[in-house]
Amino acid sequence: MHRSVSQLTSWLQCGEAYRLQRIEKVPQLQAGWFAQGTATHVALEGYEKSGRRMDLDTCLAIATEAWQQETADMYAKDSNLENWLKGGKKSTEQDLTERFAKVQEHVAGYIAWCETNREHEWLYTMPDGTPASEVSFELDVNGVRVIGAIDLIIETPKGLIVRDIKTGTKIPPSPIQLAVYRWAVERLTGILPYQADYFMTKDGKPSKPVKVDKYSWAMVESWFKHLEAGVQNNVFPANPGECFPCTVKNSCTYAY
């Protein structure tokens, strides 16, 4: 039994969606943005773990392979593309075509950013000598086992930055993810990052710093304490409203 930041944010956003996804395990809708996120992350992880030496063509080939595998897996789960979630009134086929093009564009933009700014920031090297990309962690948060993986730990002349790569269009409204990851970095390295941000691939650059220094370890303990208590006591409050991208809305009586 373990918890994660994604469980925490999911439960806080909508307890009913959490229950349907993680406890009832109802069938979930597919969406092209899942393949876009997976393909982009896989390619950029390969680039970072190469010490930022992998060439663009190789990165794009990795992204293409990951895209093909992810979309094939999604199609195996639901071969009716009309059921898939998509943005706007376009067809699913058009949505997928546009998203694959974005994967190529965003991977190229990420590499261009890194090449341009290599003198200002670089990938941190973990105490065991491995590059700080997709860094796994396991925390004991007041008796709750919390696991996860941090996209990037960046080193700069000022100190460390904890960074998460986002392939969507919006910056997450909640700082919880980066706040928890910041403390995970401290537990792993002994260094508390001075800054946290998102790399927004649509913009080809990091976001403005996210204000996470106000969130203490005690607050992290409080978040997971409430999550654990809620799950153990079957507390799953529905929060209808932002239901459009919800993958379990077809099974939800509260869907708006």
C-alpha positions in Angstrom: 0.0 0.0 0.0 1.4 3.4 -1.0 0.3 6.9 -1.8 1.6 9.3 -4.4 1.3 13.0 -5.4 -1.0 12.0 -8.2 -3.3 10.3 -5.8 -3.3 13.3 -3.5 -4.1 15.8 -6.2 -6.7 13.5 -7.7 -8.5 13.0 -4.4 -8.4 16.8 -3.7 -9.7 17.6 -7.2 -12.6 15.2 -7.1 -13.0 12.4 -4.6 -15.6 10.6 -6.7 -13.3 10.5 -9.7 -10.6 9.1 -7.5 -12.9 6.4 -6.2 -14.0 5.4 -9.7 -10.5 5.3 -11.1 -8.5 3.8 -8.3 -11.0 1.7 -6.3 -13.8 0.7 -8.5 -11.5 0.7 -11.5 -14.2 1.4 -14.0 -13.3 1.6 -17.8 -11.6 4.9 -18.6 -11.9 7.0 -21.8 -8.8 7.4 -24.0 -7.4 10.7 -25.1 -4.8 11.8 -27.5 -3.2 14.0 -24.9 -2.1 10.9 -23.0 0.0 9.7 -26.0 1.4 13.2 -26.5 2.5 13.4 -22.9 4.0 10.0 -22.8 5.9 10.3 -26.1 7.3 13.7 -25.1 8.4 12.5 -21.7 10.0 9.3 -23.0 12.1 11.3 -25.6 13.2 14.0 -23.1 14.1 11.4 -20.5 16.4 9.8 -23.0 17.9 13.1 -23.9 18.5 14.1 -20.3 19.9 10.7 -19.3 22.4 10.9 -22.2 23.9 14.0 -20.5 22.1 16.2 -23.0 24.3 14.8 -25.7 21.7 12.9 -27.7 21.1 14.4 -31.1 17.7 15.7 -32.2 17.1 13.0 -34.8 17.5 10.2 -32.2 15.2 12.0 -29.8 12.6 12.4 -32.4 12.9 8.7 -33.3 12.4 7.8 -29.7 9.4 10.0 -29.5 7.8 8.5 -32.6 8.3 4.9 -31.3 6.8 5.9 -27.9 3.9 7.6 -29.6 3.2 4.5 -31.8 3.3 2.2 -28.8 1.1 4.3 -26.6 -1.6 4.9 -29.3 -1.6 1.2 -30.1 -2.1 0.4 -26.4 -4.9 2.9 -26.2 -6.5 1.5 -29.4 -6.4 -2.0 -27.9 -8.4 -0.7 -25.0 -11.0 1.1 -27.1 -10.9 0.8 -30.9 -13.8 3.2 -31.4 -12.1 6.5 -31.9 -15.4 8.3 -31.6 -15.3 7.5 -27.9 -12.0 9.2 -27.3 -11.7 12.6 -25.6 -10.4 15.4 -27.8 -10.3 19.1 -27.9 -12.7 21.1 -30.0 -15.0 19.7 -32.7 -12.3 18.1 -34.8 -12.2 14.3 -35.4 -10.1 12.1 -33.3 -7.9 11.3 -36.3 -7.2 15.0 -36.8 -6.6 15.5 -33.1 -4.0 12.7 -33.1 -2.3 14.1 -36.2 -2.0 17.5 -34.7 -0.8 16.1 -31.4 1.9 14.0 -33.0 3.2 17.1 -34.8 3.3 18.9 -31.4 5.4 16.1 -29.9 8.0 16.6 -32.6 7.8 20.4 -32.2 8.0 20.3 -28.4 10.9 17.9 -28.3 12.9 20.1 -30.7 12.0 23.2 -28.7 13.1 21.6 -25.4 16.5 20.6 -26.9 17.0 24.1 -28.3 16.3 25.6 -24.9 18.9 23.3 -23.2 21.5 24.1 -25.9 21.0 27.8 -25.5 21.1 27.8 -21.7 23.7 25.2 -21.0 25.9 27.8 -19.3 23.1 28.9 -16.9 21.7 25.6 -15.8 22.5 21.9 -16.2 21.3 18.6 -15.0 22.2 17.7 -11.4 24.2 14.6 -10.7 22.7 12.5 -7.9 25.0 11.3 -5.0 25.2 7.8 -6.7 26.5 9.4 -9.9 23.3 9.1 -12.0 21.7 12.0 -13.8 18.8 13.6 -12.0 16.1 12.7 -14.5 13.0 10.7 -13.5 14.4 10.4 -10.0 12.5 7.8 -8.0 11.8 8.4 -4.4 10.1 6.8 -1.4 9.2 8.9 1.7 7.8 8.0 5.1 5.4 10.8 5.6 4.3 10.4 9.2 3.7 6.7 8.7 2.3 6.9 5.1 4.5 5.4 2.4 4.7 7.9 -0.5 6.4 7.1 -3.7 7.0 9.0 -6.9 9.4 10.2 -9.6 10.7 13.7 -10.1 11.1 14.7 -13.7 14.2 16.9 -13.2 16.6 18.3 -10.6 18.4 21.2 -12.2 21.6 22.7 -10.9 22.4 26.4 -11.3 25.0 28.8 -9.8 22.3 29.8 -7.2 21.4 26.3 -6.2 19.0 23.5 -7.2 15.7 23.8 -9.0 13.0 21.0 -8.9 11.3 20.9 -12.3 8.4 19.1 -13.8 7.8 18.9 -17.5 4.3 19.7 -18.7 3.0 19.0 -22.2 -0.4 20.6 -21.7 -1.6 24.1 -22.3 -2.1 25.3 -18.7 0.2 25.7 -15.7 -1.3 23.5 -12.9 -3.3 25.7 -10.5 -2.0 23.9 -7.4 1.6 24.0 -6.2 1.2 20.7 -4.3 3.2 18.6 -6.7 6.3 20.8 -6.7 6.0 21.4 -3.0 6.2 17.7 -2.2 8.9 17.1 -4.8 11.0 19.9 -3.3 11.0 18.0 0.0 11.7 14.7 -1.7 14.8 16.3 -3.2 15.9 17.4 0.2 15.5 13.9 1.6 17.4 12.4 -1.3 20.3 14.9 -1.5 20.4 16.8 1.7 19.8 20.0 -0.3 16.5 21.8 -0.3 16.0 23.4 -3.8 15.7 27.2 -3.7 13.3 27.2 -6.6 10.6 25.1 -8.4 9.1 25.5 -11.8 7.4 23.7 -14.8 9.0 23.4 -18.2 6.0 24.2 -20.5 6.8 22.4 -23.7 4.3 24.5 -25.6 6.3 27.6 -24.7 9.7 26.0 -25.1 10.9 27.3 -21.8 10.4 27.1 -18.0 7.5 28.8 -16.3 8.0 31.6 -13.8 9.1 30.2 -10.4 6.3 28.6 -8.4 6.1 29.8 -4.8 6.6 26.6 -2.8 9.0 27.8 0.0 6.0 28.5 2.3 5.1 24.8 2.3 6.8 23.1 5.2 7.4 19.4 5.8 4.6 19.6 8.4 2.2 20.7 5.7 3.2 17.8 3.5 2.5 15.5 6.4 -0.9 17.1 6.8 -1.8 16.6 3.2 -1.1 12.9 3.2 -2.6 12.4 6.6 -5.9 13.7 5.3 -5.6 11.7 2.1 -5.0 8.5 4.0 -7.8 9.2 6.4 -10.2 9.9 3.6 -9.4 6.7 1.7 -9.5 4.5 4.8 -12.9 6.1 5.8 -14.4 6.1 2.3 -14.6 9.8 2.1 -14.8 10.7 -1.6 -16.6 14.0 -2.1 -17.7 14.7 -5.6 -16.6 18.0 -7.1 -18.5 18.4 -10.4 -17.6 21.2 -12.7 -14.3 20.5 -14.5 -15.7 17.2 -15.9 -14.8 17.6 -19.6 -11.4 15.9 -19.4 -12.4 13.4 -16.8 -11.8 9.8 -18.0 -14.5 8.2 -15.8 -17.3 10.7 -16.4 -19.4 8.1 -18.2 -19.6 6.1 -15.0 -20.2 9.1 -12.7 -23.6 10.2 -11.6 -22.3 13.6 -10.7 -20.8 14.4 -14.1 -21.6 18.0 -15.2 
